[in-house]
Amino acid sequence: MRGRIPRKIILMMLALSFLLGCAREEEEVFRKRPRPVKERVKEARPLVLVEEKKLPERWQITSGPGYYSFPAWSPDGKKIAYTCYWEEKQDIWVVEVDEDGKPKAGAVNLTNSSSMDEHPSWSPDGKRIVFHSDREGKRQLFVIGADGANLRLLYSHEIEIEWETETGGEKELKECFKPAWSPDGERIAFIAENNIWLIDSEGKEEAQFVTSSGYNDYPAWSPDGSQLAFYSGNIIKLIRADGSEERRLTGSGGMRSDFPGWSNYPAWSPDGERIVFVSNRKKVLGGREVKHYDLWVVKADGTGEAEYLTNDEYHEYFPRWSPQGDKIALQSGFHIRVISLPPPQILTQ
């Protein structure tokens, strides 16, 4: 007659069986899970052999121990506005530059507040600057004179909430930010609720959305005001200002299949022919793999060869073309720098 199996062993066997079953179930879920976007991007990004070349001359606009970002040229090319982060303050500063794009005098603090003032964009007549600020608790759009006078709230993004009270419908204040003034001066594009919206330049009319799905950021107007370039899902897209005819400029399956990796911060050249942007696409230079967050420039229709403009250890951000089209201001490292541009010879192919 067989001996009875102790109850303790039976319980241990049941527990082990349960754990093994859970492990198999977790393994099956893990195997079937959607692969993260970063993994797909990494596998899709090819190594591209590019020709070693002399890079454009660059010089520094800002100085001091602060952190500087969001450069914006004035329409006449004589000033550059930017955000300075220093001692827990974030203000809009403006510096005068000469015809070569080099500083002429010390910068002026335009907003000088304890609020978070960021992302300046000039009106086409050069008289005003729109920016976002959290002066009202959440980021909203403000406008100020180019001389620092006449600051006012331009637009607050409020949405209707689903439930109602005895006094009627309620509204909720949402953040809006990263404004971009249209070339004709009539409209301002901005980001709210992960999408691109438009308002009139006086903030009197109801905002209209341009995009309606996904995560969209950093709108940039074409010089004729008919299109917007913007960031969406690791790539750059183009859309007409009325919200129609959305196209991909970079990204797998788009007009530029050689840029399937991360691309962002688009800006149009003044003639509307080219778009500069930042990408971490890998390059092979002299047999060595290089991966930086560099500036690239490409034809706005997506044809021809893309050209890299920087190749250094700095992370490049927020490029903005000068009105004359011969220079680009950008954030490079912790500072605002300007690079001179050679004639776009390879982009005319």
Secondary structure, 3 states (H helix, E strand, C coil): CCCCCCHHHHHHHHHHHHHHHHHHHHHHHHHHCCCCHHHHHHHHCCCEECCCCCCCCEEECCCCCCEEEEEEECCCCCEEEEEEEECCEEEEEEEEECCCCCECCCCEECCCCCCEEEEEEECCCCCEEEEEECCCCCCEEEEEECCCCCCEEEECEEEEEEEEECCEEEEEEECEEEEEECCCCCEEEEEECCEEEEEECCCCCCCEECCCCCCEEEEEECCCCCEEEEEECCEEEEEECCCCCCEECCCCCCCCCCCCCCEEEEEECCCCCEEEEEECCCEEECCEEECCCEEEEEECCCCCCCEECCCCCCCEEEEEECCCCCEEEEEECCEEEEEECCCCCHHHC
